[in-house]
Amino acid sequence: MNPFDRLSRRQPGLTAGFFTAVAFFTCIPVASQEAEEWSLAEAAWAFPLVGAGIGAVAALGFLVAQLARLGDWPSALLAVLSGLLLTGALHEDGLADTADGIFGGNDRDHRLAIMRDSRHGTFAVLALVLSVGLRAAALAQIGGVIFAGLALVAAHAISRALLPVAMWTLPLARAQGLGAEAGRPRPLMVLAGVLIALAIAAAALGPLHGLVAMAVAALAVGAAGALARRRIGGYTGDVLGAFQQIAEVTILLAALALR
């Protein structure tokens, strides 16, 4: 189901905004009538909170696997799998489509057409393997249950807080699709999401390391945004998914380097 089928164009209160973000980013059924009435862009402040919850579920998967003495690598892969199951691989699908389009097309229109195609090619497969592999490798090398869990919370929170930043700063690549339907967030919503993510990162990784991790992720997403702008003219819903994946991988690798 298109996650925007439940969302329209009104401005949410805090509770409705949070449930709107939950409805979009996860497979959790949201029964609240309020959450079915709001624009996703106006819920941008809640993105890092929902991300932190997803990271906590992934951390729980890592903890259970470690308690079962499955070892670092199986535990890391199960942590990644926990996040995939909760989100329905929403961002991974966007990463795959973006990789095929950005690197496989001959011109802008061809690249956008490839991204609309549900079939995945070589670049998509490579992108998914690298995303899952690098996340699992970072978690396996971190090893420690507590720090790995905190890194997951920070990574999922920051990576989603950067999406409204991209939505606010980059042009839309096309007038239709999920990216266009989401709307453009107000600067106040963008700032609120960034500050919430910074607070979560500081609590999880420490103030300095949290700031460094967010800065590195922002640079990585900024570079990806510049590439998307040059290749297809801006962002789409798929491109936002790719940004989330790039940021999540970057933060986990930064957490590994900073531990």
N, C-alpha and C positions, 0 to 999 in steps of 0.2 A: 504494500500500500504506500502511495506517495505520502510522506510524512506531513506535507503541507495540506493534505485533505482536511486536517483537523484545525488548521490555522487560518485566520483571516487578518484584518487590518486595523484592529483597535489597539489602544495602548493599555498595557496590563498593569495591575497592581502587583505588589511583591509576590504574593502567593500564586497568582495566575501566571506571572512571568516565569516563576520557577517551574511550575508544572508544564508550561509550554516548552521549556528547554528539555525537561525530562521526556516529554512526548516525542520530541524530535530526535534527541541523541541516543535514546535507549529503546529497547523493546518492551519496557514496562508499560502495561496498559494504564492509562490515566483516565480515571472516571470523572474527574472534576469537570463540570460544564464550563467553568471559567477558562480552563486550559484549552478549550476548543475554540475560543473566540479571539485570541490575541495574535498579533504579528510577531514572527520570530525575531526580527530585528530589535523590537522593543524589549525582548527578553535577554538581550546580549549580556547584561550585567550578571545573569545567572549561569552563563556558560561555564565559568570556572568551578562553580559550586557543584554542578552536575558532573563535570569532569573529575572533580575530587572524589565524588561518590563512585564513579566508574573505576578510578584508580584504587579506591579502597577495596572494591570487589576483586580486582586483579591481585591486590596484595593478599587478600584472604586466600585466593587460590594458591598463591606462592607459599603461604604459611601452612596450609593443609598438606600440600605436597611435601614440604620439608619435614613436617611432623611425621609424615608417613615414611620418611627416610628414602625418598625417591631419588635424591641427589640434586645437584644444582641445575643441571641442564634440563632434566624433565620438569623440575619445579618451575623453571623460568618459562618453558614452553606452555605449561599449564596456566601460568599467570597471564600470558598473552592470550591464550585461548579463552580464559574467563572474561577478559575484556571484549573479545570478539563476539562471544555469545550474548553478552549484555547489550552490545550496540548493534548487533546484526551485521557486523562487518561494514557498517555505513561508510566509514572513512577509507577503509581498504578498497572498497569498490571505486570510490572517487580517485584514489591514488592510481589504480589500475587503468581506468579510463583516461586519466590525465597523462600518464606515461605513454600510452599508445598514441594519443593525439599530439602531444607536444613534440615527441621524438619521431613519430612515424608519418606525419603529413607533409605534403609538398607546399601548401600555402595555408593561409588562415582558414578559409572555408573548408578545405579538405581536413584540416586538423579538427575543427569543430564537428564535422560530420563523423569522423572516426570516434570522437568522444561520445557521440550520441549512440553509437553502435554498441549493443550489449555484449558482443563477442570480444574476447580478450586475445591480444597478440603477444609477441615475444617481449616487448618492452613492459607490458603489464605484468607478465609472469616474473620477469626479472625484478621489477619494482616490489612486488609482493614478497618475493623470496628475501630480498635485501631488508625490507621493513621488518618482517617477522624475525629473520635471522639476527639482525643487529640488535633488536630489542631483547631477544632471548639471550644473546651473547653478553650484552651489558648486564642483565640481571644475574646471569650465571656467574659472571666474574665478580659482581658485587657480593654475591653469596649470602651475606648476613641478612637474616629475615627482617629485622627491624629497619635497617637502612634501605634495603631493597623495597620494602613496602612504602616507606616514606618517599622514596624516589618515584615510585609509581604514582602516588597521589599528586606529587608536584608536577610530574610530566603530563598527566591527564588534565590537570587544572590549567596549567600554563598553555598547553597546546590548543585548548578550546578558547581561552581568553584572547589569543592572537587572531582568531577568526574574525571577530568584529572589527579589529584594527585593519585587516585586509579588506573587509567589506566597505569600510569607510574611506580608505585611501586609494583603492584601485577602482578603475572603471569596470563596468560589466562587459563581458565579451559578447554577450547576446542578450536580446530583450526578453527572451523566453527562458523557461527552465527553472530549476530549484533556486539558483542564485538570485534570479530576478524576483521570484515569488517571495523570497525571504525579506526583501526590502533593504533599505540602507539604515543602519543604526544611527541614532543621534550621538554626538560627541560625548554627552554626559554618560550614556549607557556604555560606550566604549571605555571611557576613563574608569567608570565604576568596575567593570570587568577586569581591567588591568590591575587596579589596586587590590581587588579581592584575590586575584591570582598571585600577586606579589606577597600578600599576607600569608597565603597558603604555602607558597614556596619558602618564605622565611621561616615559618613554623616547622616545615618538613625538613629542610636542608640547612637551616641556619640563615641569618640575614644576608651575609656576604655571598655565600654559595648559592642561595636562592636568587639573588640579584644577578649573579654571573650566569646562572643557568638560563634565566629568562632573557638576558641580553644576547647570549649565544643563539638561543632559539629564535629570537626576533631577527637576528642577522640572517640566519638560515632561511626563514620564511620570507624576509625581504629580498634575498637573492632569488628565491623561487618565484616570488611575485614579479620581479623584474623580467625573469625569463618568460613567465606567462603573458606578461604585457607585450613583450616583443613578438612572441610566437602566435598568440591568439587575440591580443588586444585587451586583455584584462582577466577577470576571474569568472568562473561558473561555479555551480554547486560542486561539481567534481573536483575542480581546482581547490576549493576550500577543504575538501576531504584530503587532498594531497598535502596541503599546508599543515593540517593537523598531524598527519603521519610524519612529515619531516620534522616538525617541532617535537613530537613525542620521542622519536629516535634521538634527536640532538640532545634533548634534556637527559635522557637515560645515559647517553655516552658522557655527557658533561658530569653527571652525578658520579659515574664510575671514575672519571679522571680526578674529581675533587674529593673523593672519599678518604 
